Amino acid sequence: MTKRKLFLPVVLLAAFGIPSFASDAFETGYRLFSSNKPAEAIPHLVAAMQDPTVSPSVYIYLGIAYYQTGQYSESLDVFIRGLDTPGADRKVIAFNAGNSAYALRDYGKAEELFTLSSIQDPAFASPVLNRANTRISQDKLQEALEDYERYLVLAPHSSQREEVEAIIRILKEDQAEKERLAQEEQRIKEEAARLQAEQERLAAAKAEEERRIAEEAARKEAERVAAEKAAEEARVQAEQERLAAAKAEEERRIAEEAARKEAE
């Protein structure tokens, strides 16, 4: 069975609403970020992070800016730092951190972060969908299937519903095929075990037959030897009796001859 690549696009999620600015650097960075100029926004957002009073949302904007410029390691590092910041939106940060880990092909880390995002808000559908993608990449097909189905429950009107449903069908087909192959493999193993047992039975039967034939041959040989011995003993006995009879006859003849001569 050819393994099919299943993938749905990762979705980035920015902070909700307009942040309150504690510094000109953050305001400038946010303005550039909102104008789709992430590369220009990065140095201003980095500078804003030096302000201890800056809004925790700076981690989200800077992390996404790094992501949009292909700097995935830097993006993930910023999001991870943001997770431990007091007042940070852990749901949003963990979600975006999962996207960065996914882009780095660190699927185990991405799965962990999407799970963290989902824990923060069980009704949040996006991390469930993206976690399903990470599980596909790790060949965790049953868990991925459960996530895709859960996503449709959480987001029944999703624009990706048809694509997700198609993936669910493929996963179920693959699951059914795996079960069929597993059953066939089990059947082959059982048939091999049956044939092995039959071969062992036939080998034992052959050995028993050979033993019986050997015993029968030995018995017949013993009987033959005994018969020959008895015949030889009978022949010797008969010869001895013949000789004894001949001797007695000779002695009788001599005695008669002696008596005749005495009478003359």
C-alpha positions in Angstrom: 0.0 0.0 0.0 1.4 3.4 -1.0 1.6 5.8 1.9 -0.2 9.0 1.1 1.1 12.4 2.3 -1.6 14.2 4.3 -1.2 17.9 5.0 -3.2 20.9 5.9 -1.6 24.4 5.9 -0.5 25.9 9.2 -2.3 29.0 10.2 -0.8 31.9 12.1 -2.8 33.7 14.8 -1.9 37.2 15.9 -3.0 38.9 19.1 -6.5 40.1 19.3 -7.2 43.8 19.3 -4.8 46.7 19.3 -2.1 46.5 22.0 -1.5 49.3 24.4 1.9 50.8 23.8 4.4 51.4 26.6 7.1 52.5 24.2 7.7 54.2 20.9 9.6 51.1 19.8 6.6 48.8 20.3 4.3 51.3 18.6 6.6 51.6 15.6 7.2 47.8 15.5 3.5 47.1 15.6 2.8 49.7 12.9 5.3 48.1 10.6 4.1 44.6 11.4 0.5 45.6 10.6 1.7 47.1 7.3 3.1 43.7 6.4 6.7 44.7 6.9 7.9 42.1 9.3 11.6 42.4 8.5 11.5 46.2 9.3 9.3 45.6 12.4 11.8 43.1 14.0 14.5 45.5 15.3 11.8 47.8 16.8 10.0 44.9 18.5 13.4 43.5 19.8 14.1 46.9 21.3 10.6 47.1 22.8 11.3 43.8 24.7 14.0 45.7 26.7 11.2 47.7 28.4 10.0 45.7 31.5 6.6 47.4 31.2 6.0 46.3 27.6 2.8 44.3 26.8 3.4 40.5 26.7 1.8 40.7 23.2 5.2 41.9 21.9 6.3 38.2 22.0 3.5 37.3 19.7 4.2 40.0 17.1 8.0 39.5 17.2 7.6 35.7 17.0 5.3 36.0 14.0 7.6 38.5 12.3 10.5 36.1 12.7 8.3 33.3 11.3 7.2 35.4 8.3 10.8 36.1 7.4 11.7 32.5 7.6 13.7 32.7 10.9 11.9 29.8 12.5 14.5 29.1 15.2 14.4 32.7 16.4 10.6 32.6 16.2 10.4 29.5 18.3 12.8 30.9 20.9 10.8 34.1 21.3 7.5 32.2 21.7 9.1 29.9 24.3 10.3 32.9 26.2 6.9 34.5 26.0 5.2 31.4 27.5 6.9 32.2 30.8 6.0 35.9 30.8 3.4 36.9 33.3 0.1 38.0 31.7 1.0 36.4 28.3 -1.7 34.8 26.3 -0.4 31.2 26.6 -3.1 29.9 24.2 -2.0 32.1 21.3 1.7 31.9 22.1 1.8 28.1 22.4 -0.2 27.8 19.2 2.3 30.0 17.2 5.2 28.3 18.9 3.8 25.0 17.6 3.7 26.5 14.1 7.4 27.5 14.4 8.4 24.0 15.6 6.4 22.5 12.8 8.3 24.7 10.3 11.5 23.4 11.8 10.2 19.8 11.3 10.4 19.3 15.1 7.1 17.5 15.0 7.3 16.1 18.5 7.8 19.6 19.9 5.1 21.0 17.7 2.7 18.4 19.0 3.6 19.3 22.6 3.0 23.0 22.0 -0.3 22.5 20.1 -1.5 20.3 23.0 -0.5 23.1 25.4 -2.5 25.6 23.4 -5.5 23.3 23.3 -5.3 22.8 27.1 -5.5 26.6 27.6 -8.8 26.6 25.6 -10.4 23.3 24.8 -12.8 25.0 22.4 -9.9 26.5 20.4 -10.0 24.5 17.1 -6.9 25.6 15.3 -4.3 23.8 17.5 -6.3 20.6 17.2 -6.1 20.8 13.4 -2.4 21.6 13.4 -1.6 18.9 16.0 -3.3 16.5 13.6 -0.8 17.5 11.0 2.1 16.9 13.3 0.8 13.5 14.1 0.5 12.6 10.5 4.1 13.6 10.1 5.0 11.2 13.0 2.9 8.4 11.5 0.5 8.6 14.5 -2.4 8.0 12.2 -5.0 6.9 14.7 -4.3 9.9 16.9 -4.3 12.2 13.9 -7.7 10.8 12.8 -9.1 11.6 16.3 -7.8 15.1 16.1 -9.3 15.7 12.6 -12.7 14.4 13.8 -12.5 16.6 16.9 -11.6 19.6 14.8 -14.8 19.3 12.8 -16.8 19.1 16.0 -15.1 22.3 17.3 -15.3 24.1 13.9 -18.3 22.6 12.0 -18.4 25.5 9.5 -14.7 25.5 8.8 -13.6 26.6 5.3 -11.4 23.5 5.3 -14.1 21.1 6.2 -14.2 19.3 2.8 -10.4 18.9 2.8 -10.5 17.6 6.4 -13.3 15.2 5.6 -11.3 13.9 2.6 -8.3 13.3 4.9 -10.5 11.5 7.4 -11.8 9.2 4.7 -8.2 8.5 3.6 -7.1 7.7 7.1 -10.0 5.4 7.7 -9.3 3.6 4.4 -5.7 3.3 5.4 -6.8 2.1 8.9 -9.1 -0.5 7.3 -6.3 -1.6 4.9 -3.9 -2.0 7.9 -6.4 -4.0 9.8 -6.9 -6.2 6.7 -3.2 -6.7 6.2 -2.8 -7.4 9.9 -5.5 -10.1 9.7 -3.9 -11.5 6.6 -0.5 -11.6 8.3 -2.1 -13.3 11.3 -3.8 -15.8 9.0 -0.5 -16.5 7.3 1.2 -17.0 10.6 -1.5 -19.4 11.8 -1.3 -21.3 8.5 2.5 -21.5 8.8 2.1 -22.8 12.4 -0.5 -25.4 11.2 1.9 -26.5 8.4 4.7 -26.8 10.9 2.6 -28.8 13.3 1.5 -31.0 10.4 5.1 -31.5 9.3 6.1 -32.4 12.9 3.1 -34.9 13.1 4.1 -36.5 9.8 7.8 -36.7 10.9 6.7 -38.3 14.2 4.4 -40.7 12.3 7.3 -41.6 9.9 9.6 -42.2 12.8 7.0 -44.4 14.5 6.5 -46.4 11.3 10.2 -46.8 10.9 10.5 -48.0 14.5 7.6 -50.4 14.0 9.2 -51.8 10.8 12.6 -52.1 12.5 11.0 -54.0 15.4 9.1 -56.2 13.0 12.2 -57.0 11.0 14.1 -57.7 14.3 11.3 -60.0 15.4 11.3 -61.9 12.1 15.0 -62.2 12.2 14.9 -63.5 15.7 12.2 -66.0 14.7 14.3 -67.1 11.6 17.4 -67.6 13.7 15.4 -69.5 16.4 13.8 -71.7 13.6 17.2 -72.4 12.1 18.6 -73.2 15.5 15.7 -75.6 16.3 16.0 -77.3 12.9 19.7 -77.7 13.4 19.2 -79.1 16.9 16.5 -81.5 15.5 18.9 -82.6 12.7 21.7 -83.2 15.2 19.3 -85.1 17.5 18.1 -87.2 14.6 21.7 -88.0 13.5 22.6 -88.9 17.0 19.6 -91.3 17.2 20.4 -92.8 13.8 24.0 -93.4 14.9 22.8 -94.9 18.2 20.4 -97.2 16.4 23.1 -98.2 13.9 25.5 -98.9 16.8 22.8 -101.0 18.6 22.1 -102.9 15.4 25.8 -103.5 14.8 26.2 -104.7 18.4 23.2 -107.0 18.0 24.6 -108.5 14.8 28.0 -109.1 16.4 26.3 -110.8 19.4 24.3 -113.0 17.1 27.3 -113.9 15.0 29.2 -114.8 18.2 26.3 -116.9 19.5 26.1 -118.8 16.2 29.8 -119.6 16.2 29.6 -120.8 19.8 26.8 -123.1 18.8 28.8 -124.6 16.0 
